[in-house]
Amino acid sequence: MTDPLQHLTPDEVEQWATGLLGATRAIHLAQCADCLAAAERERKFFRELAQLARLAPSADFADKVMAKVRIPTPSGGLEKR
Ligand SMILES: [Zn+2]
């Protein structure tokens, strides 16, 4: 059961951006500027990723995405195990 007045979760925002969100939840976007702004940002991000995927050779692409996505750890030592 989902309440149409409830804000979208980050998961739902991602589903909307990839076209997978159910219509009942998508209705919320028409009523909530906050969620709509978040959803538009997410969709732009996915569109840019898709463009990168088309332009870049695949092996290279994974590196580039990881470079963007990787969160710097304060303690460092990402490579060490
Ligand atoms: Zn909302």
PDB file of the backbone (N, CA, C, O) and the ligand in Angstrom, with CONECT records:
HET     ZN  A 101       1
ATOM      1  N   MET A   1       0.848  -1.209   0.000  1.00  0.00           N
ATOM      2  CA  MET A   1       0.000   0.000   0.000  1.00  0.00           C
ATOM      3  C   MET A   1       0.873   1.244   0.000  1.00  0.00           C
ATOM      4  O   MET A   1       1.759   1.396   0.841  1.00  0.00           O
ATOM      5  N   THR A   2       0.618   2.117  -0.934  1.00  0.00           N
ATOM      6  CA  THR A   2       1.412   3.346  -0.971  1.00  0.00           C
ATOM      7  C   THR A   2       0.496   4.559  -0.945  1.00  0.00           C
ATOM      8  O   THR A   2      -0.515   4.622  -1.645  1.00  0.00           O
ATOM      9  N   ASP A   3       0.878   5.502  -0.128  1.00  0.00           N
ATOM     10  CA  ASP A   3       0.123   6.726   0.028  1.00  0.00           C
ATOM     11  C   ASP A   3       0.608   7.747  -1.004  1.00  0.00           C
ATOM     12  O   ASP A   3       1.795   8.073  -1.034  1.00  0.00           O
ATOM     13  N   PRO A   4      -0.285   8.252  -1.844  1.00  0.00           N
ATOM     14  CA  PRO A   4       0.129   9.197  -2.881  1.00  0.00           C
ATOM     15  C   PRO A   4       0.682  10.498  -2.306  1.00  0.00           C
ATOM     16  O   PRO A   4       1.354  11.250  -3.012  1.00  0.00           O
ATOM     17  N   LEU A   5       0.408  10.767  -1.040  1.00  0.00           N
ATOM     18  CA  LEU A   5       0.908  12.003  -0.436  1.00  0.00           C
ATOM     19  C   LEU A   5       2.315  11.838   0.126  1.00  0.00           C
ATOM     20  O   LEU A   5       2.990  12.815   0.450  1.00  0.00           O
ATOM     21  N   GLN A   6       2.733  10.609   0.232  1.00  0.00           N
ATOM     22  CA  GLN A   6       4.055  10.334   0.784  1.00  0.00           C
ATOM     23  C   GLN A   6       5.133  10.678  -0.246  1.00  0.00           C
ATOM     24  O   GLN A   6       4.979  10.390  -1.432  1.00  0.00           O
ATOM     25  N   HIS A   7       6.228  11.296   0.216  1.00  0.00           N
ATOM     26  CA  HIS A   7       7.311  11.634  -0.708  1.00  0.00           C
ATOM     27  C   HIS A   7       7.928  10.369  -1.296  1.00  0.00           C
ATOM     28  O   HIS A   7       7.906   9.297  -0.690  1.00  0.00           O
ATOM     29  N   LEU A   8       8.476  10.532  -2.493  1.00  0.00           N
ATOM     30  CA  LEU A   8       9.138   9.398  -3.131  1.00  0.00           C
ATOM     31  C   LEU A   8      10.423   9.061  -2.384  1.00  0.00           C
ATOM     32  O   LEU A   8      11.137   9.951  -1.921  1.00  0.00           O
ATOM     33  N   THR A   9      10.702   7.795  -2.274  1.00  0.00           N
ATOM     34  CA  THR A   9      11.981   7.360  -1.720  1.00  0.00           C
ATOM     35  C   THR A   9      13.039   7.498  -2.815  1.00  0.00           C
ATOM     36  O   THR A   9      12.704   7.576  -3.997  1.00  0.00           O
ATOM     37  N   PRO A  10      14.319   7.526  -2.421  1.00  0.00           N
ATOM     38  CA  PRO A  10      15.387   7.570  -3.439  1.00  0.00           C
ATOM     39  C   PRO A  10      15.254   6.438  -4.457  1.00  0.00           C
ATOM     40  O   PRO A  10      15.540   6.626  -5.639  1.00  0.00           O
ATOM     41  N   ASP A  11      14.825   5.273  -4.000  1.00  0.00           N
ATOM     42  CA  ASP A  11      14.606   4.145  -4.907  1.00  0.00           C
ATOM     43  C   ASP A  11      13.533   4.456  -5.938  1.00  0.00           C
ATOM     44  O   ASP A  11      13.677   4.148  -7.121  1.00  0.00           O
ATOM     45  N   GLU A  12      12.448   5.078  -5.464  1.00  0.00           N
ATOM     46  CA  GLU A  12      11.354   5.402  -6.369  1.00  0.00           C
ATOM     47  C   GLU A  12      11.748   6.490  -7.354  1.00  0.00           C
ATOM     48  O   GLU A  12      11.328   6.478  -8.511  1.00  0.00           O
ATOM     49  N   VAL A  13      12.565   7.435  -6.880  1.00  0.00           N
ATOM     50  CA  VAL A  13      13.068   8.478  -7.777  1.00  0.00           C
ATOM     51  C   VAL A  13      13.882   7.831  -8.899  1.00  0.00           C
ATOM     52  O   VAL A  13      13.771   8.211 -10.065  1.00  0.00           O
ATOM     53  N   GLU A  14      14.695   6.855  -8.525  1.00  0.00           N
ATOM     54  CA  GLU A  14      15.518   6.162  -9.518  1.00  0.00           C
ATOM     55  C   GLU A  14      14.633   5.375 -10.482  1.00  0.00           C
ATOM     56  O   GLU A  14      14.891   5.337 -11.685  1.00  0.00           O
ATOM     57  N   GLN A  15      13.594   4.751  -9.946  1.00  0.00           N
ATOM     58  CA  GLN A  15      12.675   4.000 -10.813  1.00  0.00           C
ATOM     59  C   GLN A  15      11.988   4.934 -11.798  1.00  0.00           C
ATOM     60  O   GLN A  15      11.798   4.589 -12.964  1.00  0.00           O
ATOM     61  N   TRP A  16      11.618   6.114 -11.325  1.00  0.00           N
ATOM     62  CA  TRP A  16      10.964   7.076 -12.221  1.00  0.00           C
ATOM     63  C   TRP A  16      11.926   7.498 -13.326  1.00  0.00           C
ATOM     64  O   TRP A  16      11.553   7.595 -14.495  1.00  0.00           O
ATOM     65  N   ALA A  17      13.173   7.745 -12.928  1.00  0.00           N
ATOM     66  CA  ALA A  17      14.174   8.212 -13.891  1.00  0.00           C
ATOM     67  C   ALA A  17      14.420   7.179 -14.982  1.00  0.00           C
ATOM     68  O   ALA A  17      14.750   7.529 -16.115  1.00  0.00           O
ATOM     69  N   THR A  18      14.258   5.910 -14.636  1.00  0.00           N
ATOM     70  CA  THR A  18      14.489   4.853 -15.617  1.00  0.00           C
ATOM     71  C   THR A  18      13.177   4.351 -16.214  1.00  0.00           C
ATOM     72  O   THR A  18      13.156   3.365 -16.951  1.00  0.00           O
ATOM     73  N   GLY A  19      12.084   5.039 -15.887  1.00  0.00           N
ATOM     74  CA  GLY A  19      10.797   4.716 -16.502  1.00  0.00           C
ATOM     75  C   GLY A  19      10.082   3.532 -15.892  1.00  0.00           C
ATOM     76  O   GLY A  19       9.187   2.958 -16.513  1.00  0.00           O
ATOM     77  N   LEU A  20      10.468   3.156 -14.672  1.00  0.00           N
ATOM     78  CA  LEU A  20       9.911   1.945 -14.073  1.00  0.00           C
ATOM     79  C   LEU A  20       8.937   2.226 -12.930  1.00  0.00           C
ATOM     80  O   LEU A  20       8.380   1.299 -12.342  1.00  0.00           O
ATOM     81  N   LEU A  21       8.737   3.496 -12.622  1.00  0.00           N
ATOM     82  CA  LEU A  21       7.875   3.815 -11.482  1.00  0.00           C
ATOM     83  C   LEU A  21       6.402   3.668 -11.857  1.00  0.00           C
ATOM     84  O   LEU A  21       5.976   4.076 -12.937  1.00  0.00           O
ATOM     85  N   GLY A  22       5.640   3.079 -10.946  1.00  0.00           N
ATOM     86  CA  GLY A  22       4.211   2.893 -11.187  1.00  0.00           C
ATOM     87  C   GLY A  22       3.481   4.222 -11.277  1.00  0.00           C
ATOM     88  O   GLY A  22       3.907   5.222 -10.699  1.00  0.00           O
ATOM     89  N   ALA A  23       2.383   4.218 -12.007  1.00  0.00           N
ATOM     90  CA  ALA A  23       1.635   5.443 -12.265  1.00  0.00           C
ATOM     91  C   ALA A  23       1.095   6.076 -10.984  1.00  0.00           C
ATOM     92  O   ALA A  23       1.026   7.300 -10.871  1.00  0.00           O
ATOM     93  N   THR A  24       0.717   5.242 -10.026  1.00  0.00           N
ATOM     94  CA  THR A  24       0.142   5.789  -8.794  1.00  0.00           C
ATOM     95  C   THR A  24       1.154   6.637  -8.030  1.00  0.00           C
ATOM     96  O   THR A  24       0.792   7.629  -7.398  1.00  0.00           O
ATOM     97  N   ARG A  25       2.431   6.239  -8.092  1.00  0.00           N
ATOM     98  CA  ARG A  25       3.462   7.003  -7.400  1.00  0.00           C
ATOM     99  C   ARG A  25       3.898   8.192  -8.256  1.00  0.00           C
ATOM    100  O   ARG A  25       4.267   9.237  -7.720  1.00  0.00           O
ATOM    101  N   ALA A  26       3.858   8.042  -9.564  1.00  0.00           N
ATOM    102  CA  ALA A  26       4.257   9.125 -10.466  1.00  0.00           C
ATOM    103  C   ALA A  26       3.323  10.322 -10.301  1.00  0.00           C
ATOM    104  O   ALA A  26       3.723  11.463 -10.530  1.00  0.00           O
ATOM    105  N   ILE A  27       2.083  10.058  -9.905  1.00  0.00           N
ATOM    106  CA  ILE A  27       1.120  11.136  -9.673  1.00  0.00           C
ATOM    107  C   ILE A  27       1.659  12.118  -8.635  1.00  0.00           C
ATOM    108  O   ILE A  27       1.428  13.323  -8.730  1.00  0.00           O
ATOM    109  N   HIS A  28       2.366  11.602  -7.663  1.00  0.00           N
ATOM    110  CA  HIS A  28       2.911  12.452  -6.606  1.00  0.00           C
ATOM    111  C   HIS A  28       3.814  13.546  -7.181  1.00  0.00           C
ATOM    112  O   HIS A  28       3.861  14.662  -6.664  1.00  0.00           O
ATOM    113  N   LEU A  29       4.526  13.211  -8.250  1.00  0.00           N
ATOM    114  CA  LEU A  29       5.452  14.176  -8.862  1.00  0.00           C
ATOM    115  C   LEU A  29       4.717  15.397  -9.405  1.00  0.00           C
ATOM    116  O   LEU A  29       5.275  16.493  -9.452  1.00  0.00           O
ATOM    117  N   ALA A  30       3.478  15.206  -9.811  1.00  0.00           N
ATOM    118  CA  ALA A  30       2.696  16.316 -10.339  1.00  0.00           C
ATOM    119  C   ALA A  30       2.275  17.268  -9.221  1.00  0.00           C
ATOM    120  O   ALA A  30       1.898  18.413  -9.466  1.00  0.00           O
ATOM    121  N   GLN A  31       2.350  16.764  -7.986  1.00  0.00           N
ATOM    122  CA  GLN A  31       1.855  17.551  -6.849  1.00  0.00           C
ATOM    123  C   GLN A  31       2.958  18.047  -5.940  1.00  0.00           C
ATOM    124  O   GLN A  31       2.706  18.869  -5.059  1.00  0.00           O
ATOM    125  N   CYS A  32       4.168  17.569  -6.131  1.00  0.00           N
ATOM    126  CA  CYS A  32       5.237  17.877  -5.190  1.00  0.00           C
ATOM    127  C   CYS A  32       6.463  18.401  -5.929  1.00  0.00           C
ATOM    128  O   CYS A  32       7.142  17.650  -6.629  1.00  0.00           O
ATOM    129  N   ALA A  33       6.740  19.684  -5.772  1.00  0.00           N
ATOM    130  CA  ALA A  33       7.863  20.302  -6.476  1.00  0.00           C
ATOM    131  C   ALA A  33       9.199  19.727  -5.998  1.00  0.00           C
ATOM    132  O   ALA A  33      10.142  19.598  -6.779  1.00  0.00           O
ATOM    133  N   ASP A  34       9.269  19.386  -4.719  1.00  0.00           N
ATOM    134  CA  ASP A  34      10.512  18.845  -4.168  1.00  0.00           C
ATOM    135  C   ASP A  34      10.894  17.533  -4.841  1.00  0.00           C
ATOM    136  O   ASP A  34      12.021  17.353  -5.302  1.00  0.00           O
ATOM    137  N   CYS A  35       9.929  16.627  -4.885  1.00  0.00           N
ATOM    138  CA  CYS A  35      10.200  15.325  -5.482  1.00  0.00           C
ATOM    139  C   CYS A  35      10.438  15.459  -6.988  1.00  0.00           C
ATOM    140  O   CYS A  35      11.268  14.749  -7.555  1.00  0.00           O
ATOM    141  N   LEU A  36       9.713  16.362  -7.626  1.00  0.00           N
ATOM    142  CA  LEU A  36       9.897  16.550  -9.058  1.00  0.00           C
ATOM    143  C   LEU A  36      11.317  17.042  -9.352  1.00  0.00           C
ATOM    144  O   LEU A  36      11.958  16.581 -10.296  1.00  0.00           O
ATOM    145  N   ALA A  37      11.792  17.970  -8.546  1.00  0.00           N
ATOM    146  CA  ALA A  37      13.155  18.485  -8.740  1.00  0.00           C
ATOM    147  C   ALA A  37      14.176  17.369  -8.568  1.00  0.00           C
ATOM    148  O   ALA A  37      15.113  17.248  -9.357  1.00  0.00           O
ATOM    149  N   ALA A  38      13.990  16.559  -7.543  1.00  0.00           N
ATOM    150  CA  ALA A  38      14.910  15.439  -7.301  1.00  0.00           C
ATOM    151  C   ALA A  38      14.858  14.452  -8.455  1.00  0.00           C
ATOM    152  O   ALA A  38      15.885  13.930  -8.889  1.00  0.00           O
ATOM    153  N   ALA A  39      13.645  14.201  -8.950  1.00  0.00           N
ATOM    154  CA  ALA A  39      13.467  13.232 -10.025  1.00  0.00           C
ATOM    155  C   ALA A  39      14.100  13.730 -11.330  1.00  0.00           C
ATOM    156  O   ALA A  39      14.710  12.956 -12.068  1.00  0.00           O
ATOM    157  N   GLU A  40      13.949  15.031 -11.603  1.00  0.00           N
ATOM    158  CA  GLU A  40      14.545  15.596 -12.824  1.00  0.00           C
ATOM    159  C   GLU A  40      16.071  15.497 -12.771  1.00  0.00           C
ATOM    160  O   GLU A  40      16.728  15.191 -13.766  1.00  0.00           O
ATOM    161  N   ARG A  41      16.614  15.766 -11.574  1.00  0.00           N
ATOM    162  CA  ARG A  41      18.068  15.651 -11.403  1.00  0.00           C
ATOM    163  C   ARG A  41      18.520  14.229 -11.681  1.00  0.00           C
ATOM    164  O   ARG A  41      19.506  14.005 -12.383  1.00  0.00           O
ATOM    165  N   GLU A  42      17.797  13.278 -11.130  1.00  0.00           N
ATOM    166  CA  GLU A  42      18.136  11.868 -11.301  1.00  0.00           C
ATOM    167  C   GLU A  42      18.068  11.472 -12.773  1.00  0.00           C
ATOM    168  O   GLU A  42      18.936  10.765 -13.285  1.00  0.00           O
ATOM    169  N   ARG A  43      17.010  11.946 -13.443  1.00  0.00           N
ATOM    170  CA  ARG A  43      16.840  11.589 -14.851  1.00  0.00           C
ATOM    171  C   ARG A  43      17.967  12.162 -15.700  1.00  0.00           C
ATOM    172  O   ARG A  43      18.453  11.504 -16.620  1.00  0.00           O
ATOM    173  N   LYS A  44      18.385  13.393 -15.390  1.00  0.00           N
ATOM    174  CA  LYS A  44      19.490  14.028 -16.111  1.00  0.00           C
ATOM    175  C   LYS A  44      20.763  13.197 -15.932  1.00  0.00           C
ATOM    176  O   LYS A  44      21.520  12.979 -16.877  1.00  0.00           O
ATOM    177  N   PHE A  45      20.975  12.744 -14.704  1.00  0.00           N
ATOM    178  CA  PHE A  45      22.152  11.936 -14.395  1.00  0.00           C
ATOM    179  C   PHE A  45      22.152  10.658 -15.231  1.00  0.00           C
ATOM    180  O   PHE A  45      23.176  10.291 -15.807  1.00  0.00           O
ATOM    181  N   PHE A  46      21.001   9.980 -15.298  1.00  0.00           N
ATOM    182  CA  PHE A  46      20.925   8.746 -16.074  1.00  0.00           C
ATOM    183  C   PHE A  46      21.117   9.007 -17.559  1.00  0.00           C
ATOM    184  O   PHE A  46      21.709   8.194 -18.268  1.00  0.00           O
ATOM    185  N   ARG A  47      20.610  10.151 -18.029  1.00  0.00           N
ATOM    186  CA  ARG A  47      20.762  10.484 -19.441  1.00  0.00           C
ATOM    187  C   ARG A  47      22.239  10.704 -19.774  1.00  0.00           C
ATOM    188  O   ARG A  47      22.723  10.277 -20.821  1.00  0.00           O
ATOM    189  N   GLU A  48      22.943  11.379 -18.862  1.00  0.00           N
ATOM    190  CA  GLU A  48      24.366  11.613 -19.082  1.00  0.00           C
ATOM    191  C   GLU A  48      25.143  10.303 -19.055  1.00  0.00           C
ATOM    192  O   GLU A  48      26.061  10.098 -19.850  1.00  0.00           O
ATOM    193  N   LEU A  49      24.776   9.438 -18.153  1.00  0.00           N
ATOM    194  CA  LEU A  49      25.411   8.116 -18.101  1.00  0.00           C
ATOM    195  C   LEU A  49      25.200   7.368 -19.410  1.00  0.00           C
ATOM    196  O   LEU A  49      26.123   6.740 -19.930  1.00  0.00           O
ATOM    197  N   ALA A  50      23.991   7.437 -19.935  1.00  0.00           N
ATOM    198  CA  ALA A  50      23.670   6.739 -21.178  1.00  0.00           C
ATOM    199  C   ALA A  50      24.494   7.300 -22.331  1.00  0.00           C
ATOM    200  O   ALA A  50      24.948   6.557 -23.201  1.00  0.00           O
ATOM    201  N   GLN A  51      24.683   8.621 -22.328  1.00  0.00           N
ATOM    202  CA  GLN A  51      25.487   9.235 -23.381  1.00  0.00           C
ATOM    203  C   GLN A  51      26.936   8.805 -23.272  1.00  0.00           C
ATOM    204  O   GLN A  51      27.571   8.499 -24.281  1.00  0.00           O
ATOM    205  N   LEU A  52      27.464   8.779 -22.064  1.00  0.00           N
ATOM    206  CA  LEU A  52      28.830   8.319 -21.835  1.00  0.00           C
ATOM    207  C   LEU A  52      28.991   6.893 -22.334  1.00  0.00           C
ATOM    208  O   LEU A  52      29.992   6.555 -22.966  1.00  0.00           O
ATOM    209  N   ALA A  53      28.007   6.068 -22.049  1.00  0.00           N
ATOM    210  CA  ALA A  53      28.077   4.660 -22.437  1.00  0.00           C
ATOM    211  C   ALA A  53      28.165   4.521 -23.948  1.00  0.00           C
ATOM    212  O   ALA A  53      28.832   3.625 -24.466  1.00  0.00           O
ATOM    213  N   ARG A  54      27.476   5.432 -24.654  1.00  0.00           N
ATOM    214  CA  ARG A  54      27.478   5.362 -26.106  1.00  0.00           C
ATOM    215  C   ARG A  54      28.814   5.845 -26.681  1.00  0.00           C
ATOM    216  O   ARG A  54      29.294   5.327 -27.690  1.00  0.00           O
ATOM    217  N   LEU A  55      29.402   6.845 -26.022  1.00  0.00           N
ATOM    218  CA  LEU A  55      30.617   7.466 -26.565  1.00  0.00           C
ATOM    219  C   LEU A  55      31.885   6.696 -26.212  1.00  0.00           C
ATOM    220  O   LEU A  55      32.819   6.613 -27.010  1.00  0.00           O
ATOM    221  N   ALA A  56      31.902   6.140 -25.013  1.00  0.00           N
ATOM    222  CA  ALA A  56      33.149   5.572 -24.520  1.00  0.00           C
ATOM    223  C   ALA A  56      33.256   4.085 -24.795  1.00  0.00           C
ATOM    224  O   ALA A  56      32.254   3.371 -24.776  1.00  0.00           O
ATOM    225  N   PRO A  57      34.481   3.613 -25.053  1.00  0.00           N
ATOM    226  CA  PRO A  57      34.702   2.167 -25.119  1.00  0.00           C
ATOM    227  C   PRO A  57      34.365   1.559 -23.771  1.00  0.00           C
ATOM    228  O   PRO A  57      34.623   2.175 -22.736  1.00  0.00           O
ATOM    229  N   SER A  58      33.798   0.372 -23.760  1.00  0.00           N
ATOM    230  CA  SER A  58      33.188  -0.153 -22.546  1.00  0.00           C
ATOM    231  C   SER A  58      34.168  -0.334 -21.382  1.00  0.00           C
ATOM    232  O   SER A  58      33.820  -0.025 -20.242  1.00  0.00           O
ATOM    233  N   ALA A  59      35.355  -0.816 -21.638  1.00  0.00           N
ATOM    234  CA  ALA A  59      36.307  -1.054 -20.553  1.00  0.00           C
ATOM    235  C   ALA A  59      36.645   0.271 -19.876  1.00  0.00           C
ATOM    236  O   ALA A  59      36.676   0.377 -18.650  1.00  0.00           O
ATOM    237  N   ASP A  60      36.894   1.267 -20.705  1.00  0.00           N
ATOM    238  CA  ASP A  60      37.218   2.601 -20.240  1.00  0.00           C
ATOM    239  C   ASP A  60      36.043   3.207 -19.473  1.00  0.00           C
ATOM    240  O   ASP A  60      36.213   3.895 -18.466  1.00  0.00           O
ATOM    241  N   PHE A  61      34.871   2.929 -19.978  1.00  0.00           N
ATOM    242  CA  PHE A  61      33.658   3.505 -19.401  1.00  0.00           C
ATOM    243  C   PHE A  61      33.503   3.127 -17.933  1.00  0.00           C
ATOM    244  O   PHE A  61      33.192   3.981 -17.102  1.00  0.00           O
ATOM    245  N   ALA A  62      33.713   1.880 -17.614  1.00  0.00           N
ATOM    246  CA  ALA A  62      33.578   1.432 -16.229  1.00  0.00           C
ATOM    247  C   ALA A  62      34.512   2.232 -15.320  1.00  0.00           C
ATOM    248  O   ALA A  62      34.130   2.630 -14.220  1.00  0.00           O
ATOM    249  N   ASP A  63      35.732   2.459 -15.789  1.00  0.00           N
ATOM    250  CA  ASP A  63      36.694   3.228 -15.003  1.00  0.00           C
ATOM    251  C   ASP A  63      36.197   4.643 -14.766  1.00  0.00           C
ATOM    252  O   ASP A  63      36.295   5.172 -13.659  1.00  0.00           O
ATOM    253  N   LYS A  64      35.669   5.240 -15.803  1.00  0.00           N
ATOM    254  CA  LYS A  64      35.207   6.621 -15.686  1.00  0.00           C
ATOM    255  C   LYS A  64      34.037   6.735 -14.719  1.00  0.00           C
ATOM    256  O   LYS A  64      33.971   7.653 -13.901  1.00  0.00           O
ATOM    257  N   VAL A  65      33.134   5.802 -14.829  1.00  0.00           N
ATOM    258  CA  VAL A  65      31.982   5.823 -13.929  1.00  0.00           C
ATOM    259  C   VAL A  65      32.448   5.623 -12.492  1.00  0.00           C
ATOM    260  O   VAL A  65      31.998   6.314 -11.579  1.00  0.00           O
ATOM    261  N   MET A  66      33.345   4.680 -12.307  1.00  0.00           N
ATOM    262  CA  MET A  66      33.824   4.410 -10.950  1.00  0.00           C
ATOM    263  C   MET A  66      34.560   5.622 -10.397  1.00  0.00           C
ATOM    264  O   MET A  66      34.464   5.917  -9.205  1.00  0.00           O
ATOM    265  N   ALA A  67      35.291   6.324 -11.252  1.00  0.00           N
ATOM    266  CA  ALA A  67      36.015   7.511 -10.808  1.00  0.00           C
ATOM    267  C   ALA A  67      35.042   8.575 -10.329  1.00  0.00           C
ATOM    268  O   ALA A  67      35.330   9.308  -9.382  1.00  0.00           O
ATOM    269  N   LYS A  68      33.893   8.658 -10.981  1.00  0.00           N
ATOM    270  CA  LYS A  68      32.869   9.627 -10.591  1.00  0.00           C
ATOM    271  C   LYS A  68      32.153   9.195  -9.329  1.00  0.00           C
ATOM    272  O   LYS A  68      31.856  10.000  -8.446  1.00  0.00           O
ATOM    273  N   VAL A  69      31.886   7.914  -9.267  1.00  0.00           N
ATOM    274  CA  VAL A  69      31.023   7.394  -8.205  1.00  0.00           C
ATOM    275  C   VAL A  69      31.783   7.177  -6.898  1.00  0.00           C
ATOM    276  O   VAL A  69      31.216   7.292  -5.812  1.00  0.00           O
ATOM    277  N   ARG A  70      33.056   6.865  -7.015  1.00  0.00           N
ATOM    278  CA  ARG A  70      33.841   6.508  -5.833  1.00  0.00           C
ATOM    279  C   ARG A  70      33.818   7.634  -4.792  1.00  0.00           C
ATOM    280  O   ARG A  70      34.031   8.804  -5.110  1.00  0.00           O
ATOM    281  N   ILE A  71      33.566   7.263  -3.601  1.00  0.00           N
ATOM    282  CA  ILE A  71      33.540   8.219  -2.494  1.00  0.00           C
ATOM    283  C   ILE A  71      34.877   8.150  -1.767  1.00  0.00           C
ATOM    284  O   ILE A  71      35.288   7.085  -1.305  1.00  0.00           O
ATOM    285  N   PRO A  72      35.548   9.284  -1.668  1.00  0.00           N
ATOM    286  CA  PRO A  72      36.851   9.272  -0.988  1.00  0.00           C
ATOM    287  C   PRO A  72      36.689   8.859   0.470  1.00  0.00           C
ATOM    288  O   PRO A  72      35.835   9.389   1.180  1.00  0.00           O
ATOM    289  N   THR A  73      37.496   7.930   0.904  1.00  0.00           N
ATOM    290  CA  THR A  73      37.428   7.506   2.301  1.00  0.00           C
ATOM    291  C   THR A  73      38.468   8.278   3.099  1.00  0.00           C
ATOM    292  O   THR A  73      39.607   8.409   2.652  1.00  0.00           O
ATOM    293  N   PRO A  74      38.108   8.784   4.254  1.00  0.00           N
ATOM    294  CA  PRO A  74      39.011   9.583   5.078  1.00  0.00           C
ATOM    295  C   PRO A  74      40.276   8.829   5.447  1.00  0.00           C
ATOM    296  O   PRO A  74      41.351   9.419   5.555  1.00  0.00           O
ATOM    297  N   SER A  75      40.144   7.524   5.639  1.00  0.00           N
ATOM    298  CA  SER A  75      41.300   6.736   6.055  1.00  0.00           C
ATOM    299  C   SER A  75      42.169   6.337   4.874  1.00  0.00           C
ATOM    300  O   SER A  75      43.281   5.846   5.065  1.00  0.00           O
ATOM    301  N   GLY A  76      41.674   6.543   3.641  1.00  0.00           N
ATOM    302  CA  GLY A  76      42.441   6.143   2.458  1.00  0.00           C
ATOM    303  C   GLY A  76      42.526   4.644   2.362  1.00  0.00           C
ATOM    304  O   GLY A  76      41.726   3.927   2.964  1.00  0.00           O
ATOM    305  N   GLY A  77      43.510   4.157   1.596  1.00  0.00           N
ATOM    306  CA  GLY A  77      43.741   2.727   1.523  1.00  0.00           C
ATOM    307  C   GLY A  77      42.679   1.968   0.754  1.00  0.00           C
ATOM    308  O   GLY A  77      42.363   0.826   1.087  1.00  0.00           O
ATOM    309  N   LEU A  78      42.121   2.602  -0.285  1.00  0.00           N
ATOM    310  CA  LEU A  78      41.118   1.924  -1.105  1.00  0.00           C
ATOM    311  C   LEU A  78      41.696   0.681  -1.776  1.00  0.00           C
ATOM    312  O   LEU A  78      41.019  -0.335  -1.925  1.00  0.00           O
ATOM    313  N   GLU A  79      42.961   0.784  -2.178  1.00  0.00           N
ATOM    314  CA  GLU A  79      43.590  -0.294  -2.935  1.00  0.00           C
ATOM    315  C   GLU A  79      44.063  -1.438  -2.024  1.00  0.00           C
ATOM    316  O   GLU A  79      44.234  -2.572  -2.471  1.00  0.00           O
ATOM    317  N   LYS A  80      44.265  -1.123  -0.765  1.00  0.00           N
ATOM    318  CA  LYS A  80      44.815  -2.138   0.146  1.00  0.00           C
ATOM    319  C   LYS A  80      43.725  -3.056   0.644  1.00  0.00           C
ATOM    320  O   LYS A  80      42.599  -2.635   0.910  1.00  0.00           O
ATOM    321  N   ARG A  81      44.079  -4.300   0.762  1.00  0.00           N
ATOM    322  CA  ARG A  81      43.130  -5.247   1.325  1.00  0.00           C
ATOM    323  C   ARG A  81      43.808  -6.020   2.441  1.00  0.00           C
ATOM    324  O   ARG A  81      43.186  -6.881   3.062  1.00  0.00           O
TER     325      ARG A  81
HETATM  326 ZN    ZN A 101       7.227  14.686  -2.500  1.00  0.00          ZN2+
END
